[in-house]
Amino acid sequence: MKRTGWVFGAVAVAGVVALVAPAVGQGKAEAGSLSWSRSRGGAAVTAYGFGAVDGGSSVTRWFRLGSSSATNSGKLAIRLTGSSAFSITSDHCSGKSIGQNLSCWISVAYAPIGVGSPDSATLRATGKQVAAARLDLSGCRAGALCHRVYWANLWGGEVNSVSAGGGTVTTLATGQYNTYSVAVDAARVYWAPWGGTPNNTGVGTVRAVPIGGGSVTTLASGVGRPFSVAVDDTRVYWANYGSTNLDGTVNDIPLGGGSVETLAGNQHAPAAVAVDGGHVYWMNVGNGPDDGSVNEVPLGGGSVTALASNQDEPSSMAVHGGHVYWLNLYPGTVNEVPADGGPVTTLASGQDSPQWVAVDGSFVYWTSGGTVKKVPLAGGKVTTLASGQDTPYALAVDDAYVYWTTIGDGQANGTGTVKAVPIDGGSVRTLATGQNGPFSLAVGP
């Protein structure tokens, strides 16, 4: 008989190391309106996060201004307001007039000037014949409490965020029941709920909302039982657990929506997915002890490669620096394998039902029993960062802190929390309480 444990997660986040998975306010522009995007033909964005930038450094991003109007916009005016840390470095839009087949580009630089609160600014474009476009920008200096933490409540159905420094919890979406994973990019939060009510499963969707809040976009529907979601610069990826032994799939869809592509079929209960610049990775839970596997397929599809077989109920996975890391639930191991194949290395053993893994440039982090732990990437001494936690589960990491959720007694009674501790150890901070099943976590702008 298959042993059961808590559900599974993966993290892959571009620009921040974590096990998601950084959220674009995307969707079709209103009739007769201007809109910002990151690429020609790309989906509209209403918010963009530059993330954490080293002091004394500058990061520049290009934004495309388009119009959905059948007539010309009239002469455009561009205005940037807010923190002086942001500046327009190139303006190919002011004074121009654009229509449906024309666009122009603006580049904005961000150079943090302080170490306190995150910086923010607003980029606006106006034209006499069309509705204006607004783009909310944010960024912070590396090492500050400048990120936000995102999670979904499995039973409560909310998708929430809170500042890494604590404060008021923001609810980005409601009614998103049975969500086991979230991912975030510079502009949107992504998740994949199983159904529209607490007991309605098997009719999963893939959805997104701007990081600052707004309209929820459904990117794909009828996708079965999605257990995990990840994102890169162009597409969203998810693993459909399936309903029988070999009907699981690994799929993707463009960030702005479109046709669903199946990258791998006939998978044995895929329950986590992650992505890097060349491949998509996932773990198959299998149907019992020594039946799990860790696999990869090239971006765009191709031959599936098993990086590790005969795994005993893998429970979470992360990808970083050309290596894949995962946990085996009941043997209690933390494992690594090169992304291009090779021998499996056990970095830690004897762990108490480890649930979720994350990784940065120096350490692997995981939740285990009532603890949060880490070990060097090459293996070595295991360090306990937090103990006495009430069923810690989902985990993420940035350049300064480790974040995790606790699910309490595992009931729908608001006993969940979101917490943080410095990556080098120290006092545990509570960022959110009263959560109803926070089974997922990601860190982003």
CORJO-V163659 format. One record per residue. RES is the residue in one letter. SS is DSSP state (hx for helix, st for strand, lp for the rest). PSI is psi in whole degrees, -180 to 180 (NA if undefined). OMEGA is omega in whole degrees, 0 to 359 (* if undefined). Layout:
res:RES ss:SS psi:PSI omega:OMEGA
res:RES ss:SS psi:PSI omega:OMEGA
This chain:
res:M ss:lp psi:138 omega:182
res:K ss:lp psi:130 omega:175
res:R ss:lp psi:146 omega:183
res:T ss:lp psi:151 omega:176
res:G ss:lp psi:-167 omega:178
res:W ss:lp psi:164 omega:182
res:V ss:lp psi:177 omega:197
res:F ss:lp psi:156 omega:181
res:G ss:st psi:164 omega:174
res:A ss:st psi:153 omega:180
res:V ss:st psi:133 omega:172
res:A ss:lp psi:110 omega:184
res:V ss:lp psi:125 omega:178
res:A ss:lp psi:132 omega:175
res:G ss:lp psi:-26 omega:176
res:V ss:lp psi:138 omega:183
res:V ss:lp psi:128 omega:181
res:A ss:st psi:173 omega:175
res:L ss:lp psi:76 omega:113
res:V ss:lp psi:-93 omega:229
res:A ss:lp psi:NA omega:*
res:P ss:lp psi:NA omega:*
res:A ss:lp psi:112 omega:192
res:V ss:lp psi:129 omega:174
res:G ss:lp psi:91 omega:189
res:Q ss:lp psi:161 omega:178
res:G ss:lp psi:172 omega:182
res:K ss:lp psi:134 omega:181
res:A ss:lp psi:152 omega:177
res:E ss:lp psi:157 omega:179
res:A ss:lp psi:133 omega:176
res:G ss:lp psi:38 omega:182
res:S ss:st psi:154 omega:171
res:L ss:st psi:154 omega:176
res:S ss:st psi:149 omega:176
res:W ss:st psi:148 omega:172
res:S ss:st psi:174 omega:181
res:R ss:lp psi:-10 omega:183
res:S ss:lp psi:162 omega:177
res:R ss:lp psi:126 omega:182
res:G ss:lp psi:-2 omega:180
res:G ss:lp psi:166 omega:180
res:A ss:lp psi:156 omega:181
res:A ss:st psi:147 omega:176
res:V ss:st psi:140 omega:178
res:T ss:lp psi:-11 omega:178
res:A ss:st psi:148 omega:178
res:Y ss:st psi:133 omega:178
res:G ss:st psi:125 omega:177
res:F ss:st psi:-13 omega:179
res:G ss:st psi:-160 omega:181
res:A ss:st psi:126 omega:182
res:V ss:st psi:136 omega:180
res:D ss:lp psi:143 omega:175
res:G ss:lp psi:138 omega:183
res:G ss:lp psi:-6 omega:179
res:S ss:lp psi:166 omega:179
res:S ss:lp psi:141 omega:177
res:V ss:st psi:134 omega:181
res:T ss:st psi:137 omega:178
res:R ss:st psi:143 omega:177
res:W ss:st psi:142 omega:176
res:F ss:st psi:135 omega:181
res:R ss:st psi:133 omega:176
res:L ss:st psi:122 omega:178
res:G ss:st psi:175 omega:181
res:S ss:st psi:142 omega:176
res:S ss:lp psi:5 omega:184
res:S ss:lp psi:142 omega:176
res:A ss:lp psi:-17 omega:177
res:T ss:lp psi:166 omega:182
res:N ss:lp psi:153 omega:185
res:S ss:lp psi:-21 omega:195
res:G ss:lp psi:170 omega:184
res:K ss:lp psi:130 omega:183
res:L ss:lp psi:144 omega:171
res:A ss:st psi:132 omega:181
res:I ss:st psi:134 omega:181
res:R ss:st psi:133 omega:176
res:L ss:st psi:121 omega:180
res:T ss:st psi:158 omega:179
res:G ss:st psi:-147 omega:185
res:S ss:lp psi:140 omega:177
res:S ss:lp psi:-4 omega:175
res:A ss:lp psi:-19 omega:178
res:F ss:st psi:142 omega:178
res:S ss:st psi:147 omega:174
res:I ss:st psi:122 omega:181
res:T ss:st psi:-19 omega:177
res:S ss:st psi:131 omega:184
res:D ss:st psi:106 omega:177
res:H ss:lp psi:19 omega:185
res:C ss:lp psi:-39 omega:186
res:S ss:lp psi:130 omega:178
res:G ss:lp psi:-10 omega:179
res:K ss:lp psi:164 omega:175
res:S ss:lp psi:127 omega:184
res:I ss:lp psi:157 omega:175
res:G ss:lp psi:-159 omega:185
res:Q ss:lp psi:-32 omega:185
res:N ss:lp psi:9 omega:181
res:L ss:lp psi:154 omega:176
res:S ss:st psi:172 omega:177
res:C ss:st psi:171 omega:189
res:W ss:st psi:146 omega:175
res:I ss:st psi:137 omega:172
res:S ss:st psi:138 omega:181
res:V ss:st psi:134 omega:177
res:A ss:st psi:146 omega:175
res:Y ss:st psi:124 omega:178
res:A ss:lp psi:103 omega:184
res:P ss:lp psi:142 omega:183
res:I ss:lp psi:0 omega:180
res:G ss:lp psi:-179 omega:181
res:V ss:lp psi:7 omega:183
res:G ss:lp psi:-122 omega:184
res:S ss:lp psi:158 omega:176
res:P ss:lp psi:151 omega:176
res:D ss:st psi:149 omega:178
res:S ss:st psi:154 omega:178
res:A ss:st psi:166 omega:179
res:T ss:st psi:128 omega:176
res:L ss:st psi:120 omega:182
res:R ss:st psi:144 omega:174
res:A ss:st psi:129 omega:179
res:T ss:st psi:149 omega:175
res:G ss:st psi:147 omega:187
res:K ss:lp psi:-27 omega:188
res:Q ss:lp psi:1 omega:186
res:V ss:st psi:162 omega:174
res:A ss:st psi:145 omega:184
res:A ss:st psi:160 omega:174
res:A ss:st psi:137 omega:179
res:R ss:st psi:136 omega:177
res:L ss:st psi:116 omega:179
res:D ss:st psi:124 omega:183
res:L ss:st psi:147 omega:177
res:S ss:st psi:160 omega:177
res:G ss:st psi:170 omega:179
res:C ss:st psi:167 omega:178
res:R ss:st psi:135 omega:181
res:A ss:lp psi:140 omega:180
res:G ss:lp psi:-16 omega:177
res:A ss:lp psi:166 omega:176
res:L ss:lp psi:70 omega:191
res:C ss:lp psi:-9 omega:180
res:H ss:lp psi:172 omega:169
res:R ss:st psi:152 omega:179
res:V ss:st psi:134 omega:184
res:Y ss:st psi:141 omega:177
res:W ss:st psi:163 omega:176
res:A ss:st psi:138 omega:177
res:N ss:st psi:116 omega:185
res:L ss:lp psi:-47 omega:184
res:W ss:lp psi:-32 omega:180
res:G ss:lp psi:-27 omega:177
res:G ss:lp psi:9 omega:180
res:E ss:lp psi:148 omega:166
res:V ss:st psi:120 omega:190
res:N ss:st psi:164 omega:171
res:S ss:st psi:158 omega:176
res:V ss:st psi:151 omega:177
res:S ss:st psi:146 omega:177
res:A ss:lp psi:-20 omega:176
res:G ss:lp psi:2 omega:182
res:G ss:lp psi:178 omega:180
res:G ss:lp psi:-154 omega:183
res:T ss:lp psi:133 omega:176
res:V ss:lp psi:131 omega:177
res:T ss:st psi:127 omega:176
res:T ss:st psi:117 omega:183
res:L ss:st psi:-27 omega:180
res:A ss:st psi:151 omega:176
res:T ss:lp psi:166 omega:178
res:G ss:lp psi:20 omega:183
res:Q ss:lp psi:64 omega:187
res:Y ss:lp psi:152 omega:177
res:N ss:lp psi:47 omega:175
res:T ss:lp psi:121 omega:184
res:Y ss:lp psi:-4 omega:185
res:S ss:lp psi:143 omega:172
res:V ss:st psi:155 omega:174
res:A ss:st psi:159 omega:182
res:V ss:st psi:144 omega:171
res:D ss:lp psi:-157 omega:186
res:A ss:lp psi:-10 omega:185
res:A ss:lp psi:-21 omega:184
res:R ss:st psi:158 omega:170
res:V ss:st psi:138 omega:183
res:Y ss:st psi:144 omega:176
res:W ss:st psi:170 omega:185
res:A ss:lp psi:86 omega:180
res:P ss:lp psi:150 omega:179
res:W ss:lp psi:-35 omega:186
res:G ss:lp psi:175 omega:186
res:G ss:lp psi:-8 omega:177
res:T ss:lp psi:165 omega:182
res:P ss:lp psi:-32 omega:183
res:N ss:lp psi:9 omega:182
res:N ss:lp psi:104 omega:184
res:T ss:lp psi:167 omega:177
res:G ss:lp psi:2 omega:178
res:V ss:lp psi:48 omega:190
res:G ss:lp psi:156 omega:176
res:T ss:st psi:163 omega:172
res:V ss:st psi:125 omega:189
res:R ss:st psi:166 omega:180
res:A ss:st psi:155 omega:176
res:V ss:st psi:147 omega:177
res:P ss:st psi:148 omega:182
res:I ss:lp psi:-27 omega:178
res:G ss:lp psi:3 omega:183
res:G ss:lp psi:161 omega:181
res:G ss:lp psi:-155 omega:183
res:S ss:lp psi:138 omega:175
res:V ss:lp psi:132 omega:178
res:T ss:st psi:129 omega:173
res:T ss:st psi:114 omega:182
res:L ss:st psi:-36 omega:180
res:A ss:st psi:148 omega:179
res:S ss:st psi:164 omega:180
res:G ss:lp psi:40 omega:186
res:V ss:lp psi:18 omega:174
res:G ss:lp psi:-128 omega:183
res:R ss:lp psi:82 omega:181
res:P ss:st psi:124 omega:180
res:F ss:st psi:-18 omega:187
res:S ss:st psi:149 omega:179
res:V ss:st psi:144 omega:177
res:A ss:st psi:166 omega:185
res:V ss:st psi:146 omega:169
res:D ss:lp psi:-157 omega:186
res:D ss:lp psi:-18 omega:187
res:T ss:lp psi:-23 omega:189
res:R ss:st psi:160 omega:173
res:V ss:st psi:139 omega:183
res:Y ss:st psi:146 omega:175
res:W ss:st psi:157 omega:177
res:A ss:st psi:124 omega:176
res:N ss:st psi:112 omega:186
res:Y ss:lp psi:-31 omega:181
res:G ss:lp psi:177 omega:182
res:S ss:lp psi:-10 omega:176
res:T ss:lp psi:-177 omega:187
res:N ss:lp psi:-36 omega:188
res:L ss:lp psi:39 omega:177
res:D ss:lp psi:19 omega:175
res:G ss:st psi:153 omega:181
res:T ss:st psi:159 omega:171
res:V ss:st psi:128 omega:193
res:N ss:st psi:165 omega:171
res:D ss:st psi:167 omega:180
res:I ss:st psi:148 omega:177
res:P ss:st psi:153 omega:181
res:L ss:lp psi:-36 omega:181
res:G ss:lp psi:6 omega:184
res:G ss:lp psi:169 omega:182
res:G ss:lp psi:-148 omega:183
res:S ss:lp psi:135 omega:176
res:V ss:lp psi:133 omega:178
res:E ss:st psi:129 omega:175
res:T ss:st psi:115 omega:182
res:L ss:st psi:-31 omega:180
res:A ss:st psi:132 omega:177
res:G ss:st psi:177 omega:178
res:N ss:st psi:40 omega:180
res:Q ss:st psi:152 omega:187
res:H ss:lp psi:83 omega:179
res:A ss:lp psi:62 omega:176
res:P ss:st psi:130 omega:188
res:A ss:st psi:8 omega:175
res:A ss:st psi:149 omega:178
res:V ss:st psi:144 omega:177
res:A ss:st psi:165 omega:185
res:V ss:st psi:145 omega:169
res:D ss:lp psi:-161 omega:185
res:G ss:lp psi:-10 omega:184
res:G ss:lp psi:-23 omega:187
res:H ss:st psi:161 omega:169
res:V ss:st psi:137 omega:183
res:Y ss:st psi:149 omega:175
res:W ss:st psi:163 omega:175
res:M ss:st psi:140 omega:171
res:N ss:st psi:124 omega:180
res:V ss:lp psi:-33 omega:181
res:G ss:lp psi:-159 omega:186
res:N ss:lp psi:19 omega:180
res:G ss:lp psi:-178 omega:179
res:P ss:lp psi:140 omega:176
res:D ss:lp psi:25 omega:180
res:D ss:lp psi:2 omega:181
res:G ss:st psi:166 omega:180
res:S ss:st psi:161 omega:173
res:V ss:st psi:128 omega:192
res:N ss:st psi:165 omega:176
res:E ss:st psi:157 omega:174
res:V ss:st psi:145 omega:179
res:P ss:st psi:151 omega:172
res:L ss:lp psi:133 omega:183
res:G ss:lp psi:-8 omega:178
res:G ss:lp psi:169 omega:182
res:G ss:lp psi:-154 omega:182
res:S ss:lp psi:136 omega:178
res:V ss:lp psi:134 omega:178
res:T ss:st psi:129 omega:174
res:A ss:st psi:114 omega:179
res:L ss:st psi:-28 omega:179
res:A ss:st psi:133 omega:179
res:S ss:st psi:174 omega:177
res:N ss:st psi:39 omega:177
res:Q ss:st psi:143 omega:185
res:D ss:lp psi:89 omega:178
res:E ss:lp psi:70 omega:174
res:P ss:st psi:141 omega:189
res:S ss:st psi:-12 omega:179
res:S ss:st psi:160 omega:186
res:M ss:st psi:149 omega:174
res:A ss:st psi:156 omega:179
res:V ss:st psi:135 omega:178
res:H ss:st psi:134 omega:171
res:G ss:lp psi:36 omega:178
res:G ss:lp psi:19 omega:178
res:H ss:st psi:151 omega:177
res:V ss:st psi:133 omega:181
res:Y ss:st psi:141 omega:178
res:W ss:st psi:167 omega:179
res:L ss:st psi:144 omega:168
res:N ss:st psi:121 omega:194
res:L ss:lp psi:-60 omega:189
res:Y ss:lp psi:-34 omega:171
res:P ss:lp psi:-21 omega:178
res:G ss:lp psi:49 omega:182
res:T ss:st psi:153 omega:172
res:V ss:st psi:125 omega:192
res:N ss:st psi:160 omega:179
res:E ss:st psi:146 omega:172
res:V ss:st psi:142 omega:175
res:P ss:st psi:142 omega:182
res:A ss:lp psi:-22 omega:177
res:D ss:lp psi:14 omega:177
res:G ss:lp psi:154 omega:180
res:G ss:lp psi:-170 omega:182
res:P ss:lp psi:148 omega:175
res:V ss:lp psi:134 omega:178
res:T ss:st psi:130 omega:174
res:T ss:st psi:116 omega:183
res:L ss:st psi:-28 omega:178
res:A ss:st psi:146 omega:179
res:S ss:lp psi:173 omega:178
res:G ss:lp psi:24 omega:179
res:Q ss:lp psi:152 omega:185
res:D ss:lp psi:92 omega:178
res:S ss:lp psi:62 omega:182
res:P ss:lp psi:137 omega:190
res:Q ss:lp psi:-44 omega:191
res:W ss:lp psi:140 omega:184
res:V ss:st psi:147 omega:173
res:A ss:st psi:164 omega:186
res:V ss:st psi:146 omega:171
res:D ss:lp psi:-160 omega:185
res:G ss:lp psi:-7 omega:184
res:S ss:lp psi:-31 omega:189
res:F ss:st psi:159 omega:166
res:V ss:st psi:135 omega:183
res:Y ss:st psi:149 omega:177
res:W ss:st psi:160 omega:172
res:T ss:st psi:142 omega:185
res:S ss:st psi:121 omega:182
res:G ss:lp psi:-125 omega:177
res:G ss:lp psi:25 omega:188
res:T ss:st psi:163 omega:168
res:V ss:st psi:128 omega:188
res:K ss:st psi:169 omega:174
res:K ss:st psi:159 omega:176
res:V ss:st psi:146 omega:177
res:P ss:st psi:152 omega:182
res:L ss:lp psi:-34 omega:181
res:A ss:lp psi:4 omega:183
res:G ss:lp psi:170 omega:181
res:G ss:lp psi:-144 omega:184
res:K ss:lp psi:131 omega:174
res:V ss:st psi:130 omega:180
res:T ss:st psi:132 omega:175
res:T ss:st psi:119 omega:181
res:L ss:st psi:-30 omega:179
res:A ss:st psi:143 omega:178
res:S ss:lp psi:172 omega:180
res:G ss:lp psi:25 omega:180
res:Q ss:lp psi:145 omega:184
res:D ss:lp psi:86 omega:181
res:T ss:lp psi:68 omega:176
res:P ss:st psi:145 omega:185
res:Y ss:st psi:-95 omega:186
res:A ss:st psi:151 omega:190
res:L ss:st psi:145 omega:174
res:A ss:st psi:164 omega:183
res:V ss:st psi:144 omega:169
res:D ss:lp psi:-157 omega:186
res:D ss:lp psi:-4 omega:183
res:A ss:lp psi:-28 omega:188
res:Y ss:st psi:156 omega:168
res:V ss:st psi:135 omega:182
res:Y ss:st psi:146 omega:177
res:W ss:st psi:163 omega:174
res:T ss:st psi:153 omega:166
res:T ss:st psi:142 omega:182
res:I ss:lp psi:11 omega:173
res:G ss:lp psi:-131 omega:182
res:D ss:lp psi:8 omega:177
res:G ss:lp psi:24 omega:179
res:Q ss:lp psi:163 omega:182
res:A ss:lp psi:64 omega:184
res:N ss:lp psi:23 omega:173
res:G ss:lp psi:32 omega:180
res:T ss:lp psi:3 omega:182
res:G ss:st psi:156 omega:179
res:T ss:st psi:167 omega:169
res:V ss:st psi:130 omega:186
res:K ss:st psi:170 omega:179
res:A ss:st psi:153 omega:175
res:V ss:st psi:146 omega:177
res:P ss:st psi:147 omega:183
res:I ss:lp psi:-22 omega:177
res:D ss:lp psi:6 omega:180
res:G ss:lp psi:159 omega:180
res:G ss:lp psi:-156 omega:183
res:S ss:lp psi:139 omega:176
res:V ss:lp psi:133 omega:176
res:R ss:st psi:142 omega:175
res:T ss:st psi:120 omega:183
res:L ss:st psi:-30 omega:181
res:A ss:st psi:143 omega:176
res:T ss:st psi:174 omega:175
res:G ss:st psi:26 omega:182
res:Q ss:st psi:148 omega:188
res:N ss:lp psi:75 omega:178
res:G ss:lp psi:55 omega:179
res:P ss:st psi:86 omega:184
res:F ss:lp psi:14 omega:183
res:S ss:lp psi:161 omega:182
res:L ss:lp psi:141 omega:174
res:A ss:st psi:156 omega:178
res:V ss:st psi:136 omega:181
res:G ss:st psi:-168 omega:182
res:P ss:lp psi:NA omega:*
